[in-house]
Amino acid sequence: MAHFLTLVVVFLFCVASSYAANVVDVQAICKEAKDPSFCLTLLKSKPGGVGQDLHSLAQYTIGMLHTNVSNTVNLITELIAQSGSDHNKQDHYKNCLSHFRLNGGALGQVVKAQQQLKAFDYYGVYVHMTAIANDGYDCLTGDQSVHQDARDLSHYKDTSLLPKYVDVVGQIALIISNMVLLLLK
């Protein structure tokens, strides 16, 4: 009986220590964020709370990123339709769409990141998050590498909601990057 109790105590100690090791420290994740309060609000919005599993929190957050990138694509599509005969707007929004589309853009990067996360390839997730942040930056600054017919868009002042949408996407990508860096340790 004493041997059994010793095994139970050792088992409970192992479970407790592994449980403590998996506690998600949202402060550590969010301290590197562009907007720490946005980060905390996003991570704490997970149904059931942040939880103890960093992997599942990353999965939830990538799902949120997928939603935000999809909403950005929808907004860009609407802005293209509303830009009428303004060629500067048309070119700017078409350039942004090429940076956010499924094939070769941020939406495709999110899908690949979800696959990498399922495979526990955290470095692969990190690489895709970097690509998403770059896609957002290139959209707003007028990088034309993926839309070769565009005019010089580097001086286009976008007054639509698009810069705010792109900023949110970039912030979420950075938050996920911070998470997977912790998972790589």
C-alpha positions as CSV (number, residue, x, y, z in Angstrom):
1,M,0.0,0.0,0.0
2,A,2.9,2.4,0.8
3,H,4.4,1.7,-2.6
4,F,1.0,2.6,-4.3
5,L,0.8,5.9,-2.3
6,T,4.3,6.8,-3.3
7,L,3.4,6.2,-7.0
8,V,0.3,8.3,-6.6
9,V,2.2,11.2,-5.0
10,V,4.9,11.0,-7.7
11,F,2.2,11.0,-10.4
12,L,0.4,14.0,-8.9
13,F,3.7,15.8,-8.6
14,C,4.5,15.2,-12.3
15,V,1.0,16.3,-13.3
16,A,1.2,19.4,-11.2
17,S,4.6,20.3,-12.5
18,S,3.7,19.8,-16.1
19,Y,0.5,21.7,-15.5
20,A,2.5,24.7,-14.1
21,A,4.9,24.5,-17.0
22,N,2.0,24.9,-19.5
23,V,0.5,28.0,-17.9
24,V,0.1,30.6,-20.6
25,D,1.7,33.9,-19.6
26,V,-0.3,36.5,-21.6
27,Q,1.8,39.3,-20.1
28,A,5.0,37.8,-21.7
29,I,3.2,37.4,-25.0
30,C,1.8,40.9,-25.0
31,K,4.7,42.8,-23.7
32,E,6.3,42.8,-27.2
33,A,3.0,43.7,-28.9
34,K,2.5,47.1,-30.7
35,D,-0.5,47.6,-28.5
36,P,-0.4,45.5,-25.3
37,S,-4.0,46.2,-24.3
38,F,-5.2,45.1,-27.8
39,C,-3.2,42.0,-27.3
40,L,-4.6,41.2,-23.9
41,T,-8.1,41.8,-25.1
42,L,-7.7,39.6,-28.1
43,L,-6.1,36.7,-26.1
44,K,-8.6,36.9,-23.3
45,S,-11.5,36.8,-25.8
46,K,-10.9,33.1,-26.3
47,P,-14.1,31.3,-25.3
48,G,-13.4,29.5,-22.0
49,G,-10.5,31.9,-21.2
50,V,-6.9,31.8,-22.2
51,G,-6.5,28.3,-20.7
52,Q,-3.3,26.5,-20.0
53,D,-2.3,25.4,-23.5
54,L,-0.2,27.8,-25.5
55,H,-0.7,25.7,-28.7
56,S,-4.5,25.9,-28.5
57,L,-4.3,29.6,-27.8
58,A,-2.2,30.0,-30.9
59,Q,-4.7,28.0,-32.9
60,Y,-7.5,30.2,-31.7
61,T,-5.5,33.4,-32.5
62,I,-4.7,32.2,-36.0
63,G,-8.4,31.6,-36.5
64,M,-9.0,35.2,-35.5
65,L,-6.3,36.3,-37.9
66,H,-8.0,34.3,-40.7
67,T,-11.3,36.1,-40.0
68,N,-9.6,39.5,-40.0
69,V,-7.7,38.8,-43.2
70,S,-10.9,37.6,-44.9
71,N,-12.7,40.8,-43.8
72,T,-9.8,42.8,-45.2
73,V,-10.1,41.0,-48.5
74,N,-13.9,41.8,-48.5
75,L,-13.2,45.4,-47.7
76,I,-10.6,45.7,-50.5
77,T,-13.1,44.2,-53.0
78,E,-15.7,46.7,-52.0
79,L,-13.2,49.6,-52.3
80,I,-12.2,48.5,-55.8
81,A,-15.9,48.5,-56.8
82,Q,-16.4,51.9,-55.2
83,S,-13.3,53.5,-56.7
84,G,-15.0,54.2,-60.1
85,S,-12.8,55.7,-62.7
86,D,-10.1,56.9,-60.2
87,H,-7.1,55.0,-61.5
88,N,-4.9,55.8,-58.5
89,K,-7.5,54.2,-56.1
90,Q,-8.1,51.3,-58.5
91,D,-4.4,50.6,-58.7
92,H,-3.8,51.0,-55.0
93,Y,-6.6,48.6,-54.0
94,K,-5.8,46.1,-56.7
95,N,-2.2,46.1,-55.4
96,C,-3.5,45.5,-51.9
97,L,-5.8,42.7,-53.1
98,S,-2.8,41.0,-54.6
99,H,-1.1,41.2,-51.2
100,F,-4.1,39.8,-49.3
101,R,-5.5,37.1,-51.7
102,L,-5.6,33.4,-51.1
103,N,-3.0,32.6,-53.8
104,G,0.3,34.3,-52.9
105,G,-1.0,36.7,-50.3
106,A,-1.9,37.0,-46.6
107,L,-4.9,34.8,-46.8
108,G,-2.8,31.9,-48.3
109,Q,-0.2,32.5,-45.6
110,V,-2.8,32.1,-42.9
111,V,-4.0,28.8,-44.4
112,K,-0.4,27.6,-44.5
113,A,0.2,28.8,-41.0
114,Q,-2.8,26.8,-39.8
115,Q,-1.4,23.7,-41.4
116,Q,2.0,24.3,-39.9
117,L,0.5,24.7,-36.5
118,K,-1.3,21.4,-36.8
119,A,2.0,19.8,-37.6
120,F,3.6,21.5,-34.6
121,D,6.0,23.3,-36.9
122,Y,6.2,26.5,-34.9
123,Y,9.1,28.0,-36.9
124,G,7.0,27.5,-40.1
125,V,4.1,29.4,-38.4
126,Y,6.6,32.2,-37.5
127,V,7.7,32.5,-41.1
128,H,4.1,32.8,-42.3
129,M,3.4,35.5,-39.7
130,T,6.4,37.5,-41.0
131,A,5.1,37.1,-44.5
132,I,1.6,38.4,-43.5
133,A,3.1,41.4,-41.8
134,N,5.1,42.1,-44.9
135,D,2.1,41.8,-47.1
136,G,0.3,44.4,-45.0
137,Y,3.2,46.8,-45.1
138,D,3.6,46.3,-48.9
139,C,-0.1,47.0,-49.4
140,L,0.0,50.3,-47.5
141,T,3.4,51.5,-48.9
142,G,2.6,50.7,-52.5
143,D,5.1,47.9,-53.0
144,Q,4.3,46.7,-56.5
145,S,6.2,43.4,-56.6
146,V,3.1,41.3,-56.9
147,H,1.1,43.8,-59.1
148,Q,3.4,44.8,-61.8
149,D,1.0,46.9,-63.8
150,A,0.4,49.4,-61.0
151,R,1.5,53.0,-61.1
152,D,3.8,54.4,-58.4
153,L,1.6,54.0,-55.4
154,S,4.1,55.0,-52.7
155,H,2.6,58.5,-52.4
156,Y,-1.1,57.4,-52.3
157,K,-2.9,58.6,-49.2
158,D,-5.5,56.0,-48.3
159,T,-8.3,57.6,-46.3
160,S,-10.5,54.5,-46.2
161,L,-10.8,52.0,-43.4
162,L,-8.2,49.8,-45.1
163,P,-5.1,51.1,-43.1
164,K,-7.0,50.3,-39.8
165,Y,-7.9,46.8,-41.1
166,V,-4.3,46.2,-42.2
167,D,-3.0,47.4,-38.8
168,V,-5.1,44.9,-37.0
169,V,-3.9,42.1,-39.2
170,G,-0.3,43.1,-38.6
171,Q,-0.9,43.3,-34.8
172,I,-2.4,39.8,-34.7
173,A,0.4,38.4,-36.8
174,L,2.9,39.9,-34.4
175,I,1.0,38.5,-31.4
176,I,1.1,35.0,-33.0
177,S,4.8,35.4,-33.7
178,N,5.4,36.2,-30.0
179,M,3.4,33.1,-29.1
180,V,5.3,30.7,-31.4
181,L,8.6,32.1,-30.2
182,L,7.6,31.0,-26.7
183,L,6.6,27.6,-28.1
184,L,10.0,27.2,-29.7
185,K,11.8,27.6,-26.4
